[in-house]
Amino acid sequence: MKPGAVDASGQLYIVTVAPSPASALGGVTLSAKGQVFTSATNTGGTVANNGFRFNSDGSLLTSGAAITSYVGGLPFAADGSLVVQQAAPAGTDPYVGGVRVGAAGVFVTTAVPP
């Protein structure tokens, strides 16, 4: 899963506003602090990159929808968006690709990394 910064508990740092300056790693748009640029809105013109769906503005398409499939251990919704949740992971939640994943999706946080 990773690129993107992860906190000590395994939550992926995200940002929902286009970062400036921004960089890209493996097709993923990142802020200067390593937050992944995400959007829960499909703005049309989505493209697939390494199994992930991105909007034309470079944001990773995410949702809190029901999980319908797993790819490489990561949860996806019926529309192809990565399923995420903003909650604190338990110590028993597994790591997949460097991030914690629970029954309701990948754990994410909008906190700003140090």
C-alpha positions as CSV (number, residue, x, y, z in Angstrom):
1,M,0.0,0.0,0.0
2,K,2.5,2.5,1.2
3,P,3.8,5.2,-0.2
4,G,2.6,7.7,2.4
5,A,3.5,8.5,5.9
6,V,2.1,6.3,8.7
7,D,1.8,7.2,12.4
8,A,3.1,5.1,15.3
9,S,-0.2,3.1,15.5
10,G,-0.2,2.3,11.8
11,Q,-2.7,4.8,10.5
12,L,-2.1,6.3,7.1
13,Y,-1.9,10.1,7.1
14,I,-4.2,11.6,4.5
15,V,-5.2,15.0,3.3
16,T,-8.4,15.9,1.4
17,V,-7.3,19.2,-0.1
18,A,-4.8,19.2,-3.0
19,P,-1.4,19.7,-1.4
20,S,1.0,22.4,-2.5
21,P,3.8,21.6,-3.0
22,A,3.0,18.1,-4.0
23,S,5.0,15.1,-5.2
24,A,4.1,11.8,-6.5
25,L,5.5,8.3,-5.7
26,G,4.2,5.3,-7.6
27,G,1.3,7.5,-9.0
28,V,0.2,8.5,-5.5
29,T,0.0,12.3,-4.8
30,L,1.7,13.2,-1.5
31,S,2.0,16.4,0.5
32,A,5.4,17.6,1.6
33,K,4.9,15.7,4.9
34,G,3.9,12.5,3.2
35,Q,0.1,12.7,3.5
36,V,-1.7,10.8,0.7
37,F,-4.1,13.1,-1.2
38,T,-7.6,11.4,-1.1
39,S,-11.2,12.1,-2.1
40,A,-14.4,10.4,-1.2
41,T,-16.0,11.9,-4.3
42,N,-15.7,10.4,-7.7
43,T,-15.2,13.4,-9.9
44,G,-15.3,11.5,-13.1
45,G,-12.3,10.7,-15.3
46,T,-11.0,8.1,-12.8
47,V,-8.0,6.1,-13.8
48,A,-6.6,2.9,-12.4
49,N,-3.0,2.7,-11.3
50,N,-1.6,-0.4,-9.6
51,G,-5.2,-1.5,-8.7
52,F,-6.1,1.8,-7.1
53,R,-8.6,4.3,-8.6
54,F,-7.6,8.0,-8.8
55,N,-9.5,11.0,-9.8
56,S,-8.2,13.2,-12.6
57,D,-6.9,15.7,-10.0
58,G,-4.6,13.0,-8.6
59,S,-6.6,12.1,-5.5
60,L,-6.9,8.5,-4.4
61,L,-10.6,7.5,-4.4
62,T,-11.6,6.3,-1.0
63,S,-14.9,5.6,0.7
64,G,-16.5,4.3,3.9
65,A,-18.8,2.0,1.9
66,A,-19.2,-1.7,2.5
67,I,-16.2,-3.9,1.7
68,T,-16.9,-6.1,-1.3
69,S,-13.5,-7.4,-2.1
70,Y,-9.9,-7.6,-1.0
71,V,-6.8,-7.1,-3.2
72,G,-3.5,-7.9,-1.7
73,G,-5.2,-7.8,1.7
74,L,-6.5,-4.2,1.2
75,P,-10.3,-3.7,1.2
76,F,-12.2,-2.2,-1.7
77,A,-15.8,-1.2,-2.3
78,A,-18.0,-2.1,-5.2
79,D,-17.1,1.1,-7.1
80,G,-13.4,0.2,-6.8
81,S,-12.6,2.8,-4.1
82,L,-10.2,1.9,-1.2
83,V,-12.3,1.5,2.0
84,V,-11.0,3.6,4.9
85,Q,-12.0,4.3,8.4
86,Q,-11.1,7.1,10.8
87,A,-10.8,5.3,14.1
88,A,-8.0,4.2,16.4
89,P,-6.7,0.7,15.5
90,A,-6.5,-2.0,18.1
91,G,-3.1,-3.6,18.7
92,T,-4.5,-6.8,17.2
93,D,-5.5,-5.2,13.9
94,P,-3.1,-6.6,11.2
95,Y,-0.6,-4.6,9.1
96,V,-1.0,-4.9,5.4
97,G,1.5,-3.2,3.2
98,G,2.7,-1.1,6.1
99,V,-0.7,0.2,7.3
100,R,-3.2,-1.2,9.7
101,V,-6.4,-2.7,8.4
102,G,-9.5,-3.5,10.4
103,A,-12.9,-5.0,9.7
104,A,-14.2,-1.6,8.4
105,G,-11.2,-0.6,6.2
106,V,-7.7,0.9,6.3
107,F,-7.1,3.1,9.3
108,V,-6.5,6.7,8.3
109,T,-5.9,10.0,10.1
110,T,-6.2,13.6,9.0
111,A,-3.7,14.7,11.7
112,V,-0.6,16.4,10.4
113,P,2.5,14.3,10.7
114,P,5.4,15.6,12.8
